[in-house]
Amino acid sequence: MNPFHRLWQLSLFSFILAAITGFLYRYGMLYPLPEIFHFANIRHAHSHLMFFNWICPPLMILMIQHLSKNGEIKYINSFKWCLSVMIFLGLLSYPFFLFYGYQSVAIGSANLPLAAIISGLVMIAWYWFAWLYYKIEKRDSESVTHIIVDGALLTLLISSLGAWGVSIFQFTPIDSPLISSAMTHFFLSVFTEGWTVLGILGMIWAKAGSVEFKPGAGWLWMPILFGSMMIFPFSLSQSLITPAMLYTAYAGMILIIVSFSLNIYLLIKQKVLNGFMWYTVFFLAGFILLFKFAAVLPVDIWPGEHGLRVLYLHVLLLGFFSVALIELFQPKTARWIKAGFTISALLVIFSLFMISGYWPQALIPPNLFFWIMVVAGLPVIPAALLWFDTFKKSYK
Ligand code: HEM
């Protein structure tokens, strides 16, 4: 049995819970919700659970498995403890984000921002993982996957600095919404464009038969690492940023475009990743590149606009990342279930396009938001089937 089987089941369970929360958000846009729910908090609960439990532990499991020698994993129990604590904390943060968001919760005579405190502990668990990872003996040979994964972990650690910055900044006398928002978006862009993208690219390389490291392979990860740190101004309000910030963001985006396209081009050239799931992953990679080009070309599109931003994030995280992750973790699951997941993800993405502000008015169907809500619930069905499948004897 795969030693990390139970942890994968918990991650998949977290995905289902977070997806139901996304559905709740859409439901609340049409029908009244009990007073205890607020949209901002529902969104926080959804996005944090996805980040904490759907992105991090599965990527880390794949990384450890890739590093193992002849199936033997050093410090396996420490890794299991670390990932279990991480998933437990992710799940623990969920009700606090859902009901209180970042607000303080009264506990006895004290008022504590519990969601923020638990998030801090989650980040400490990331450091714990990185420490264990680097404790593993130096491998005999360097593959493209190893080098990309090292870069990915580094970006995870760098991204966390932005999140700590926001917390510490709250206690300083400086009252600047620009600095606080810049640090939040620094965390978000380095986490999504750096850690998530490099992490999954490294694992896709492993699946494609990670080739030996060659000089020049730095182009596969370094521009993404540096670029991810430079593009956060795109997420801020256009009126707030200075020309220097804007040009830094352009330069960062160009770096990412170069490296991301190189990865995708070389992966497609390997001709080993075939089938509906991988074709969808490559198709969505093309979409991601289109968004990135739109940010640097003079086409009057601002990536930070709410509708566009939500659409882009879901193309990347629900589409490109999640479809690849499912294929990597559940190769033995019936193809129709995985195809169902992929189609439902594509439908959610399409529905987000319809409300992005870039869909022609004339083509908006009646009851649009009702259909948006229905589609938002769809991924829960194949995700639940994937989850049930992991309990089958043949799977373990
Ligand atoms: C399973 C299907 C999913 C549904 C139905 C869904 C639904 C939603 C909804 C309704 C919102 C709020 C949109 C708004 O503010 O207008 C949202 C935001 C968000 N979602 Fe999802 N989502 C899904 C999957 C994912 C996945 C897989 C991830 C990450 C791995 C993710 C990450 C996020 C993030 C980060 C935001 C916040 C965006 C922002 O305000 O900047 N979602 N999602």
Residues whose N, C-alpha, C, O or C-beta is under 5 A from the ligand:
A	BS01	HEM	A19 G22 F23 Y25 R26 R43 S47 M50 V310 L317 L318 A376 P379
